[in-house]
Amino acid sequence: MKRIVFIYFILVMAFCTATAQQETVGQISITVDSTLNPQRKVTAHLKMDGYDGAIGIKLRGNSSLGFNQKKYTFELRDEQGKEVEAPLMGMPAHSKWVLLAPYNDVSAVRDPLAFQLWRDMGHWGPRTRMAELTMNGDYCGIYILSEAIKRGKDRVDVAKLKKSDVKGRDVTGGYLLRIDTFGEDEATFTSKVPGIGEGNMSTQVIWSCFYPKKKKLQPEQFDYIRNYVDTVEQVIQSDYFADPERGYARYIDVPSFVDYFIHTELSLNADGYKRSAYFYKEKQNADGTGGKLVAGPVWDYNLAYGNANFANADNIEAWNFEGASNNPTPALWQRLLQDPAFRKAVKVRYKTLRKSVLSNKAINAYIDRHAQLLAPCLDRHFGKYPELLVSEEEKKNLPKPQPFGTFPPMGEGFPPMGGDFPQMGEGFPPMGEGFPPMGDFGGFGGGFNAASMFAAYRVSSYDEEIQILKKWLADRLSFLDANIKRFDKDWQPRIQELKEIKMPQFNGGFPFPFPSSGQ
């Protein structure tokens, strides 16, 4: 009995310690002399809880580069410019960090909520802290300080690949992969299985090796991981894909794919499965076990939980795995759902999670704590970005939101963009003075309105946003409750034919895939 009481005491203390680390919103001050850009880091000075010293910082994002509130990637440096590690705001020490701007998420909770749910489901997900940022003396609003997705003991804990690890068990791990935009420092390969969706201009799915980076990735290592992913995708599409010995279970970590499916379908993320989709592969054990492809960690959920006007993201009864009209969705998710054993695993796991971390009570409690934490900062934040809220009178006169016409939907091509839009393949101009004029750019009504670019709705207050988010989650969970409970009975996924569509050629505007500044 004493042992049980002691363990309970330890758990309570751990919870209280974690809560105490985020009792208040942190304060971050950055001083930078150079113009920030999304291509390369410039030297700056950072002062905050856990650090007071040099950093290298750059802008991050793609479409979000046009927002009034910018996102940043930064690394901690010593006086000689070498990377150093520090435990910022109580999080495990590391050199790489991200400042996420919740500009198009009025709640400022979607990313932290998604990451927390993934951690509560038993996986590593980026830890976050809320903070207010001041840059060169100017107030920049509420930010989410987040761990970056990187290999490491306290992050994605896979083996560190050496140059000599080119054969046998040594070459089998670890790798960190993603389906997303990619940078010049990432080795890429195209899936041999076409993606799915309706109205996509291409069904090509591009994988990139996020770790190791291209300059350190040996040819034998690249060949190994490319061939492994090719095998995974082709086995999943084979006639024997559900065979317990020869099928997909031999190559993928099934529980992680089950959890990733549940997590993504709950969020109804507009980018679900097809952007910011990470996977990793551990080194095989000496006895030949392990070394399977693992789904996760999760990333980029500001356009999730009902917060987007495209890719069926505002349709409470949609399924992410069925694809949409923006980027192609990897077909493996559709195929996995055709296996009754996988569907049963989803059902069993979902029922368990609904009693704990995915209960309405647990989710609402997290949102309420987050809202209470941010309450003292909201007037300053919305004072800085008044366009994020609209009056009740303005709301009555808003036209119906139109899907963002230059990113999704993709099937009808691009509207005229005008001559002021930057050619992304040639790099962005300095971003310090805001984004160039963009013409009629979707959202609510004509003209460029970054605050409503992806918006499915607008709100007049933070409290209204929180209530909408809670109701959306309750409705989405009800939809999943009703459908997942019959997964092993009469439910069958919609099947889309796998077919390749040739990519149209553009003389200007967005090349494909987008060059990445780090999503």
C-alpha positions as CSV (number, residue, x, y, z in Angstrom):
1,M,0.0,0.0,0.0
2,K,2.8,2.4,0.9
3,R,4.4,1.6,-2.5
4,I,1.2,2.6,-4.3
5,V,0.9,5.8,-2.3
6,F,4.5,6.7,-3.0
7,I,4.1,6.1,-6.8
8,Y,0.9,8.2,-6.8
9,F,2.8,11.0,-4.9
10,I,5.6,10.9,-7.5
11,L,3.1,11.1,-10.4
12,V,1.2,14.1,-8.8
13,M,4.5,15.9,-8.1
14,A,5.6,15.3,-11.7
15,F,2.3,16.7,-13.0
16,C,2.6,19.7,-10.7
17,T,6.2,20.3,-11.8
18,A,5.2,20.2,-15.5
19,T,2.2,22.5,-14.8
20,A,4.4,24.9,-12.8
21,Q,6.8,25.3,-15.8
22,Q,4.0,27.0,-17.7
23,E,2.2,29.0,-15.0
24,T,2.8,32.2,-16.8
25,V,3.6,33.2,-20.4
26,G,7.3,33.6,-21.0
27,Q,9.0,36.7,-22.3
28,I,11.3,36.5,-25.3
29,S,13.4,39.3,-26.6
30,I,15.4,39.1,-29.9
31,T,17.7,41.8,-31.2
32,V,18.8,41.5,-34.8
33,D,20.7,43.9,-37.1
34,S,20.3,42.2,-40.4
35,T,17.2,41.8,-42.6
36,L,15.6,38.4,-41.9
37,N,15.0,36.0,-44.8
38,P,13.8,32.4,-45.2
39,Q,16.9,31.0,-46.9
40,R,19.7,31.4,-44.4
41,K,20.1,32.3,-40.7
42,V,21.5,35.7,-39.7
43,T,23.2,36.5,-36.3
44,A,21.0,37.9,-33.5
45,H,20.8,38.0,-29.7
46,L,18.2,36.2,-27.7
47,K,17.3,36.8,-24.1
48,M,14.7,34.6,-22.3
49,D,14.3,32.1,-19.5
50,G,17.2,29.7,-19.9
51,Y,19.4,31.7,-22.3
52,D,21.0,35.0,-22.9
53,G,23.3,34.9,-25.9
54,A,23.9,34.7,-29.6
55,I,21.6,32.8,-32.0
56,G,21.2,32.3,-35.8
57,I,17.7,33.0,-36.9
58,K,15.7,32.9,-40.1
59,L,12.1,33.2,-41.3
60,R,10.2,29.9,-41.8
61,G,7.1,28.8,-43.7
62,N,5.7,29.1,-47.2
63,S,2.3,30.8,-47.6
64,S,2.7,32.1,-44.0
65,L,5.6,34.3,-45.1
66,G,2.8,36.7,-46.2
67,F,1.3,37.0,-42.7
68,N,1.8,40.0,-40.6
69,Q,3.1,37.8,-37.8
70,K,6.1,35.7,-38.9
71,K,7.4,32.3,-37.9
72,Y,11.0,31.8,-37.1
73,T,13.6,29.0,-36.8
74,F,16.7,29.6,-34.7
75,E,19.7,27.9,-33.3
76,L,21.7,28.7,-30.2
77,R,25.3,29.7,-30.8
78,D,28.5,30.6,-28.9
79,E,30.7,33.6,-29.6
80,Q,32.5,31.7,-32.3
81,G,29.3,30.9,-34.1
82,K,29.2,27.2,-33.1
83,E,26.0,25.6,-32.0
84,V,25.4,25.2,-28.2
85,E,22.6,23.6,-26.3
86,A,20.4,25.1,-23.5
87,P,17.1,24.1,-21.8
88,L,14.8,26.9,-22.8
89,M,11.8,27.5,-20.5
90,G,12.4,24.1,-18.7
91,M,12.4,22.0,-21.9
92,P,15.3,19.5,-22.5
93,A,18.5,21.2,-23.7
94,H,19.0,21.4,-27.5
95,S,20.4,23.9,-30.0
96,K,17.5,23.9,-32.5
97,W,14.2,25.7,-31.7
98,V,11.1,27.1,-33.5
99,L,8.9,30.1,-32.8
100,L,5.5,29.3,-34.2
101,A,3.2,32.3,-34.9
102,P,-0.5,31.5,-34.3
103,Y,-1.6,34.2,-36.7
104,N,-4.2,32.1,-38.5
105,D,-5.2,30.2,-35.4
106,V,-7.0,32.7,-33.1
107,S,-7.1,30.2,-30.3
108,A,-3.3,29.8,-30.4
109,V,-4.0,26.3,-29.1
110,R,-4.2,24.0,-32.1
111,D,-0.5,23.2,-32.4
112,P,0.1,22.7,-28.7
113,L,-3.0,20.6,-28.4
114,A,-2.1,18.3,-31.3
115,F,1.5,17.9,-29.9
116,Q,0.2,17.2,-26.4
117,L,-2.4,14.6,-27.6
118,W,0.4,12.8,-29.5
119,R,2.6,12.7,-26.4
120,D,-0.3,11.6,-24.3
121,M,-0.9,8.7,-26.8
122,G,2.6,7.5,-25.8
123,H,4.9,9.0,-28.5
124,W,7.5,11.7,-28.6
125,G,6.0,15.0,-29.8
126,P,7.4,18.5,-29.7
127,R,7.1,20.1,-26.3
128,T,5.9,23.7,-26.3
129,R,5.8,26.8,-24.1
130,M,3.7,30.0,-24.7
131,A,5.6,33.3,-24.8
132,E,5.3,36.9,-25.9
133,L,8.0,38.0,-28.4
134,T,9.6,41.4,-28.6
135,M,11.9,42.0,-31.6
136,N,14.2,45.0,-31.7
137,G,11.9,46.6,-29.1
138,D,8.7,46.0,-31.1
139,Y,6.0,43.8,-29.6
140,C,5.2,40.9,-31.9
141,G,2.4,39.1,-30.0
142,I,1.9,35.7,-28.6
143,Y,4.2,32.9,-29.9
144,I,4.6,29.2,-29.4
145,L,8.1,28.2,-28.5
146,S,8.5,24.7,-29.8
147,E,11.1,22.0,-29.9
148,A,12.1,21.3,-33.5
149,I,11.8,17.9,-35.0
150,K,15.4,16.6,-34.8
151,R,17.2,13.4,-34.1
152,G,18.4,13.2,-30.5
153,K,18.0,11.4,-27.1
154,D,15.3,13.8,-26.0
155,R,13.7,14.2,-29.4
156,V,13.4,11.6,-32.2
157,D,15.5,8.9,-30.5
158,V,17.0,7.0,-33.4
159,A,20.6,5.9,-33.9
160,K,23.1,8.4,-35.1
161,L,24.3,7.2,-38.5
162,K,28.0,7.3,-39.2
163,K,29.6,7.5,-42.6
164,S,30.9,4.0,-42.0
165,D,27.4,2.6,-41.5
166,V,26.9,1.3,-45.0
167,K,26.1,-2.4,-44.8
168,G,24.5,-5.1,-42.6
169,R,22.6,-4.1,-39.6
170,D,24.5,-0.8,-39.3
171,V,22.8,0.7,-42.4
172,T,19.2,-0.2,-41.2
173,G,18.8,2.9,-39.0
174,G,18.2,5.6,-38.0
175,Y,16.5,7.7,-40.6
176,L,14.0,10.5,-40.2
177,L,11.8,11.0,-43.3
178,R,9.0,13.3,-44.3
179,I,6.5,14.0,-47.0
180,D,6.5,17.8,-47.3
181,T,8.2,20.6,-49.1
182,F,11.9,20.1,-49.0
183,G,15.2,22.0,-48.9
184,E,18.3,21.8,-51.0
185,D,20.0,19.9,-48.1
186,E,17.6,17.0,-48.3
187,A,17.9,13.9,-50.5
188,T,14.5,13.1,-52.1
189,F,12.9,10.3,-54.0
190,T,9.5,10.0,-55.7
191,S,7.1,7.3,-54.5
192,K,6.5,4.5,-57.0
193,V,2.9,4.4,-55.9
194,P,0.7,7.3,-57.1
195,G,-1.0,9.4,-54.5
196,I,-4.8,9.9,-54.4
197,G,-7.1,12.8,-54.3
198,E,-9.6,14.6,-56.5
199,G,-8.6,17.4,-58.8
200,N,-4.8,17.2,-58.0
201,M,-2.6,18.4,-60.8
202,S,-0.1,15.6,-59.9
203,T,-0.3,12.4,-58.0
204,Q,3.4,12.4,-57.3
205,V,4.3,11.9,-53.6
206,I,7.8,13.1,-52.8
207,W,9.7,11.7,-49.8
208,S,12.7,13.4,-48.4
209,C,15.4,12.3,-46.0
210,F,15.3,14.8,-43.2
211,Y,18.0,13.0,-41.3
212,P,20.8,12.5,-42.2
213,K,21.1,15.5,-44.4
214,K,22.2,15.1,-48.0
215,K,25.8,16.1,-47.4
216,K,26.3,13.4,-44.8
217,L,24.0,10.7,-46.3
218,Q,26.1,8.0,-47.9
219,P,25.0,6.5,-51.2
220,E,24.5,3.1,-49.6
221,Q,22.3,4.7,-46.9
222,F,20.2,6.6,-49.4
223,D,19.7,3.5,-51.5
224,Y,18.7,1.5,-48.4
225,I,16.1,3.8,-47.1
226,R,14.6,4.6,-50.6
227,N,14.4,0.8,-51.3
228,Y,12.8,0.2,-47.9
229,V,10.1,2.8,-48.4
230,D,9.5,1.5,-52.0
231,T,9.1,-2.0,-50.5
232,V,6.7,-0.8,-47.8
233,E,4.5,1.1,-50.3
234,Q,4.4,-1.7,-52.9
235,V,3.8,-4.4,-50.4
236,I,0.8,-2.4,-49.0
237,Q,-0.6,-2.3,-52.5
238,S,0.0,-6.0,-53.2
239,D,-2.5,-8.8,-53.1
240,Y,-0.9,-10.2,-50.0
241,F,-0.7,-6.9,-48.2
242,A,-2.7,-8.2,-45.2
243,D,-0.8,-11.4,-44.8
244,P,0.6,-11.5,-41.2
245,E,4.0,-12.9,-42.3
246,R,4.6,-11.3,-45.8
247,G,2.4,-8.2,-45.6
248,Y,2.8,-4.7,-44.3
249,A,3.1,-5.8,-40.6
250,R,6.5,-7.1,-41.5
251,Y,7.7,-3.6,-42.4
252,I,5.8,-1.0,-40.4
253,D,5.2,-0.4,-36.8
254,V,1.4,-1.0,-36.9
255,P,0.5,0.6,-33.5
256,S,2.1,3.9,-34.5
257,F,0.2,3.9,-37.8
258,V,-3.0,3.2,-36.0
259,D,-2.4,6.1,-33.6
260,Y,-1.3,8.4,-36.5
261,F,-4.6,7.6,-38.3
262,I,-6.7,8.3,-35.2
263,H,-4.8,11.5,-34.5
264,T,-5.0,12.8,-38.1
265,E,-8.7,11.9,-38.5
266,L,-9.6,13.6,-35.3
267,S,-7.8,16.8,-36.4
268,L,-9.2,16.7,-39.9
269,N,-6.0,18.6,-40.7
270,A,-6.1,20.2,-44.2
271,D,-2.5,19.0,-44.7
272,G,-3.1,15.6,-43.1
273,Y,-1.0,12.7,-44.4
274,K,0.3,14.8,-47.3
275,R,2.3,17.7,-45.7
276,S,4.5,17.8,-42.6
277,A,4.1,14.0,-42.4
278,Y,7.1,12.5,-40.6
279,F,8.3,8.9,-40.3
280,Y,11.4,7.4,-38.8
281,K,13.2,4.1,-39.0
282,E,15.1,2.6,-36.1
283,K,18.1,0.4,-36.4
284,Q,17.3,-3.3,-36.6
285,N,18.1,-5.3,-33.4
286,A,20.9,-7.9,-33.4
287,D,18.3,-10.7,-33.4
288,G,16.6,-9.3,-36.5
289,T,13.6,-7.8,-34.8
290,G,12.7,-4.1,-34.8
291,G,13.9,-1.7,-37.4
292,K,10.4,-1.0,-38.8
293,L,9.0,2.2,-40.3
294,V,7.3,4.3,-37.5
295,A,4.6,6.9,-38.2
296,G,5.3,10.3,-36.5
297,P,6.1,12.6,-34.9
298,V,3.2,15.0,-35.7
299,W,3.7,18.6,-36.9
300,D,1.9,21.7,-38.2
301,Y,-1.7,21.7,-37.0
302,N,-2.6,25.4,-37.2
303,L,-5.0,24.5,-40.1
304,A,-6.6,21.6,-38.2
305,Y,-9.7,21.2,-36.0
306,G,-12.1,23.0,-38.4
307,N,-9.7,26.0,-39.1
308,A,-9.4,25.8,-42.9
309,N,-11.7,26.4,-45.9
310,F,-10.1,23.8,-48.2
311,A,-9.3,20.1,-48.5
312,N,-12.7,19.2,-46.8
313,A,-11.2,20.6,-43.6
314,D,-14.5,22.4,-42.7
315,N,-16.6,19.3,-43.4
316,I,-17.2,17.6,-40.1
317,E,-18.1,14.3,-41.9
318,A,-15.0,14.1,-44.1
319,W,-12.2,11.6,-44.0
320,N,-8.6,12.8,-44.4
321,F,-7.4,9.5,-45.8
322,E,-9.7,9.8,-48.8
323,G,-7.6,12.6,-50.2
324,A,-8.6,16.1,-51.3
325,S,-8.0,18.7,-54.0
326,N,-4.6,20.0,-52.9
327,N,-1.6,17.8,-52.5
328,P,-1.9,14.0,-53.2
329,T,-2.5,11.8,-50.2
330,P,-0.3,8.7,-50.0
331,A,-2.4,5.7,-51.0
332,L,-1.0,3.5,-48.2
333,W,-3.6,5.0,-45.8
334,Q,-6.5,4.1,-48.0
335,R,-5.1,0.6,-48.5
336,L,-4.5,-0.1,-44.8
337,L,-8.1,0.7,-44.1
338,Q,-9.1,-2.1,-46.5
339,D,-7.6,-4.7,-44.0
340,P,-10.2,-5.7,-41.4
341,A,-7.4,-6.4,-38.9
342,F,-6.1,-2.8,-39.2
343,R,-9.6,-1.4,-38.9
344,K,-10.2,-3.6,-35.8
345,A,-6.9,-2.3,-34.3
346,V,-8.1,1.3,-34.9
347,K,-11.5,0.5,-33.2
348,V,-9.9,-1.1,-30.1
349,R,-7.3,1.7,-29.7
350,Y,-9.8,4.5,-30.3
351,K,-12.2,3.1,-27.7
352,T,-9.4,3.0,-25.2
353,L,-8.2,6.5,-25.9
354,R,-11.8,7.9,-25.7
355,K,-11.8,6.9,-22.0
356,S,-8.6,8.9,-21.3
357,V,-6.7,11.4,-23.4
358,L,-9.3,11.7,-26.1
359,S,-12.3,12.1,-23.8
360,N,-14.2,15.4,-24.1
361,K,-13.4,16.2,-20.5
362,A,-9.6,15.8,-21.0
363,I,-9.5,17.8,-24.2
364,N,-11.7,20.6,-22.9
365,A,-9.7,20.8,-19.7
366,Y,-6.5,21.3,-21.7
367,I,-8.1,24.0,-23.9
368,D,-9.4,25.8,-20.7
369,R,-6.0,25.8,-19.1
370,H,-4.5,27.1,-22.2
371,A,-7.1,29.9,-22.5
372,Q,-6.6,30.9,-18.9
373,L,-2.8,31.0,-19.3
374,L,-3.1,33.4,-22.3
375,A,-5.8,35.6,-20.8
376,P,-3.4,38.3,-19.5
377,C,-1.8,38.7,-23.0
378,L,-4.9,38.7,-25.3
379,D,-5.5,42.4,-25.4
380,R,-1.8,43.1,-26.3
381,H,-1.9,40.3,-29.0
382,F,-5.1,41.4,-30.7
383,G,-4.1,45.0,-30.3
384,K,-1.1,44.2,-32.4
385,Y,-3.1,42.2,-34.9
386,P,-6.7,43.7,-34.9
387,E,-7.4,42.1,-38.2
388,L,-7.7,38.8,-36.5
389,L,-11.1,39.8,-35.0
390,V,-14.1,41.2,-36.7
391,S,-17.1,43.0,-35.1
392,E,-20.5,41.4,-34.9
393,E,-21.8,43.9,-37.5
394,E,-18.9,43.2,-39.9
395,K,-19.5,39.4,-39.4
396,K,-23.1,39.8,-40.6
397,N,-21.9,41.4,-43.9
398,L,-19.0,39.0,-44.6
399,P,-19.4,37.2,-47.9
400,K,-19.2,33.4,-47.9
401,P,-15.5,32.3,-47.5
402,Q,-13.9,31.2,-50.7
403,P,-11.3,28.4,-50.9
404,F,-7.8,29.8,-51.1
405,G,-7.4,29.9,-54.8
406,T,-3.7,29.8,-55.3
407,F,-2.7,26.9,-53.2
408,P,-5.9,24.8,-52.8
409,P,-7.9,23.9,-54.7
410,M,-5.3,22.9,-57.3
411,G,-7.4,21.3,-60.0
412,E,-8.5,24.5,-61.7
413,G,-5.1,26.0,-62.0
414,F,-3.9,29.4,-60.8
415,P,-5.8,32.7,-61.2
416,P,-3.8,35.7,-62.5
417,M,-1.3,36.8,-59.9
418,G,-0.1,40.1,-61.2
419,G,3.5,41.1,-61.7
420,D,4.4,41.8,-58.0
421,F,4.5,38.2,-56.8
422,P,8.0,36.9,-56.1
423,Q,9.4,34.0,-58.1
424,M,9.8,31.4,-55.4
425,G,12.4,29.4,-57.2
426,E,14.7,32.4,-57.2
427,G,14.4,33.0,-53.5
428,F,12.3,35.6,-51.6
429,P,13.1,39.2,-51.4
430,P,13.8,40.6,-47.9
431,M,10.7,40.0,-45.8
432,G,11.2,42.7,-43.2
433,E,8.9,45.2,-44.9
434,G,6.0,42.7,-45.4
435,F,4.8,40.8,-48.4
436,P,4.4,42.3,-51.9
437,P,0.9,43.1,-53.2
438,M,-0.8,39.9,-54.4
439,G,-4.1,40.9,-55.9
440,D,-7.3,39.0,-55.5
441,F,-6.1,36.2,-53.2
442,G,-9.1,34.3,-51.8
443,G,-10.4,34.3,-48.3
444,F,-13.5,36.4,-47.5
445,G,-14.2,38.6,-50.4
446,G,-11.8,40.3,-52.9
447,G,-8.4,41.6,-52.3
448,F,-5.6,40.1,-50.2
449,N,-6.5,39.4,-46.6
450,A,-4.0,37.2,-45.0
451,A,-6.1,36.9,-41.8
452,S,-8.8,35.2,-43.7
453,M,-6.7,33.5,-46.4
454,F,-7.5,30.0,-45.1
455,A,-10.4,30.8,-42.8
456,A,-13.5,28.7,-42.6
457,Y,-15.1,31.3,-40.3
458,R,-14.3,34.6,-38.5
459,V,-14.9,35.5,-34.8
460,S,-15.4,38.7,-32.8
461,S,-13.6,37.5,-29.6
462,Y,-11.2,35.0,-28.3
463,D,-13.9,33.5,-26.1
464,E,-16.1,32.9,-29.2
465,E,-13.1,31.1,-30.9
466,I,-12.7,28.8,-27.9
467,Q,-16.4,27.9,-27.9
468,I,-16.3,27.2,-31.6
469,L,-13.3,25.0,-31.2
470,K,-14.8,23.0,-28.4
471,K,-18.0,22.4,-30.2
472,W,-16.1,21.4,-33.4
473,L,-14.1,18.8,-31.4
474,A,-17.2,17.5,-29.7
475,D,-19.0,17.1,-33.1
476,R,-16.0,15.5,-34.7
477,L,-15.6,13.0,-31.9
478,S,-19.3,12.2,-32.2
479,F,-18.8,11.5,-35.9
480,L,-15.8,9.3,-35.2
481,D,-17.7,7.5,-32.4
482,A,-20.5,6.6,-34.7
483,N,-18.3,5.4,-37.6
484,I,-15.3,3.7,-35.9
485,K,-17.6,1.6,-33.7
486,R,-18.6,-0.3,-36.9
487,F,-15.1,-0.5,-38.5
488,D,-15.0,-4.3,-38.1
489,K,-18.6,-4.8,-39.3
490,D,-20.2,-3.1,-42.3
491,W,-17.8,-0.1,-42.8
492,Q,-15.7,0.0,-46.0
493,P,-13.5,2.8,-47.2
494,R,-14.0,4.5,-50.4
495,I,-11.5,3.2,-53.0
496,Q,-9.9,5.5,-55.5
497,E,-8.1,4.3,-58.5
498,L,-4.3,4.8,-58.5
499,K,-3.4,6.7,-61.7
500,E,-0.7,9.2,-62.6
501,I,-1.5,12.7,-63.8
502,K,1.2,14.6,-65.6
503,M,2.2,17.9,-64.0
504,P,1.3,21.0,-66.1
505,Q,4.3,23.2,-66.8
506,F,4.3,26.8,-65.5
507,N,6.4,29.6,-66.8
508,G,6.2,31.5,-63.5
509,G,4.6,31.7,-60.1
510,F,4.9,28.7,-57.9
511,P,7.2,25.9,-59.1
512,F,6.5,22.4,-57.7
513,P,7.4,21.3,-55.2
514,F,7.7,24.5,-53.2
515,P,11.2,25.3,-52.0
516,S,11.2,24.9,-48.2
517,S,12.2,27.4,-45.6
518,G,11.3,24.8,-43.0
519,Q,7.7,23.9,-42.1
